[in-house]
Amino acid sequence: MFTTILSGALSISLIFHFAPSLTVVTKLVAIAALSLIFKYLFTRIFSSIKNVEVKDKLKLLAASAVLGILFLMMFPFHLSEIQTISIEALGSKNANSKGSEVWVRQLQVDDRIVALEEMQLLGDWEIKNGVPVSYKNQPSQLIWKGIVRDEVKITLVKHPYSGQAKISLNDKINNVDLYSETDQLAIESLQPKTNVILSAIVFLADAIVLASLIFCTIARLLRYESKNQEYVRDYSFFIIPLSVWMVYFLSFYPGLMSGDSIDQWRQISTLELYDAHPVFHTLLNWLLTRLWFSPAIIALSQMLFLSLIFAYSMKVFRRMGVSNKILIPVLIIFSIMPLSGMMVNSLWKDIPYSISLLWLTILLLLVYQTNGAWLEKRKNQLLIGFVLVLVLMFRHNGLIAFFGVSLGLFLFYRRYWRQVAVVVVASFSIFLIIKIPLYNSFQVKPVPSVLTLSVPINQMGAFLYNGIELDDSDKEVVNKIMPLELWSKNFNPYIVDPLIYNKQFDMVIFDSDKSIRNKFLLIWLKTAIQHPKQAISAWLYQTSIIWRMDQPINSSTYTTEQGIVKTGSPILDRYNLQTKSFIPEIKAKIISIVDFTQKPSFIWLFWRPAIFLFITFLFGFIMIYRNHWKLSIIAFPTMFNMFGLTISIPAQQVRYMYPSILVTFIFVVLAFITLKRKEVPR
């Protein structure tokens, strides 16, 4: 029965995703034929695991179904159907128009510009300046047929000689009058109509296929028990990644720097400190540059830090009995993937912060393995307290991860509440003792409140963009922050920067007049409650870098720089920082590889954090299932960090989720072993 359902589901998925142009009859015949073939193959494949002894197959099947549906939500598969786009020059015109011209400047399907050769021109069309135009012997029709996932955008020209046109996507029709007294462009947007029943059938088929694959993966991994084989030295886990990343370092010497990096370099050079970059991190970099006044010393320090913590992690795993058959592939993938080499050479506070969270994750693993007794030793308390201080100091949102981990330790290891209390209170006290005098001594300029309100600000832009009317008193408040008409004009669903980084937005009003900030937050909250659909939709768009695998249409994914940027600001560019590659030929090859991995077809696999997040969920379930639910404590640092991002993330930048990417490898390794929990001697 199982193989029959799976065979049918896989056949439906393959036909509708990869052969959408087939006729209905042909699709049905193909599905039937493929189902028979797959049933034969699956009967043989699943015979090897049907006798797998697991604690509760129903629980595994339920978990597999949840993970399968989760994958479809994180990487939505669009139902592929052939769509017909038609642009018809009607030959009619506005009474004020001097002609009936129709110029088709551009046809965009999803994120692809349709080439002229793909268009079918019926009637009297001419090609002028590389675009089709109809102005005589009308009506004339332009037709394109193909797959449309999300949206069609048609750019037309409006001027005094323009006429009227009819635009259609299957049975969706828009009639447009292109007349305008001045030359301008008109963008018509159409979305394909969804076949709800067929979409539901294909979604169910996809879910069955994915759940089955996940179930088989879980069942097989639960049978595997890692056994260590000592033929790789511990220092290899330090030397190999460091050596690979040194190639990136020499290629992009002295490091990869964005505008934020250069602004922090300005603070290092002048000691005019601004809390947008945590002062502790800026001063730590200042100390490093006393040894060598170059960004290179910061990049080298980050490489050494990550190499050491990665090697330490692998050493812990070897002591726990993890086989080199598991650790060596992890070592190779972690070392050579472009994301690692580019990130660790990027001068951002996110890098040491992410490494600190990785370190904290490993320490929590040791706490779990000893059932909390690891915390009894004074040196261990000092170590985990030190790492917690780093988490607090390297990024402002480290506070959320700190409290999340503290809460987890208190709840999971109540027997050692005194030791946990000592660590938590001491580390937080040290954080305050360091931070308050530093801020007073250097007269640190506080970060503007506006930078902490990315989600409310962007959602207000979404409300106004979607035509939601505010009360007159509410309009007055919002207008003080930025003229009302600019909120919708500058709104971008994925990034808040166009709203707040323009000359019309008052960046300091929230700090100079606290009543405006409070009123704005009340207006935002009231509007969100009244219009929950728009609020949730805006939030999902803004947080898509966290949970969505594929890059959405009209969005972008900011990964890393490929050198040192020119900001255009005389204040920042005066330092004349430049990339000076020692191995330019290899640099060119690295850039070509990075560019390839960042293409829309591949960026989800190599750069988008959500694929790593899903892998963490999958292997994390296996890890907990074969061990104990308390092992979930190791997920607290990155999960609480991610929670903080869901309420504050300003842009689609990979670096915000770098901690989640790093710890993915920890969960993968732990899925292969059953940990023997032991007590540490008193």
Order of alpha helices (4+ residues) and beta strands (2+ residues): alpha-alpha-alpha-beta-beta-beta-beta-beta-beta-beta-beta-beta-beta-beta-alpha-alpha-alpha-alpha-alpha-alpha-alpha-alpha-alpha-alpha-alpha-alpha-alpha-alpha-alpha-alpha-alpha-alpha-alpha-alpha-alpha-alpha-alpha-alpha-alpha
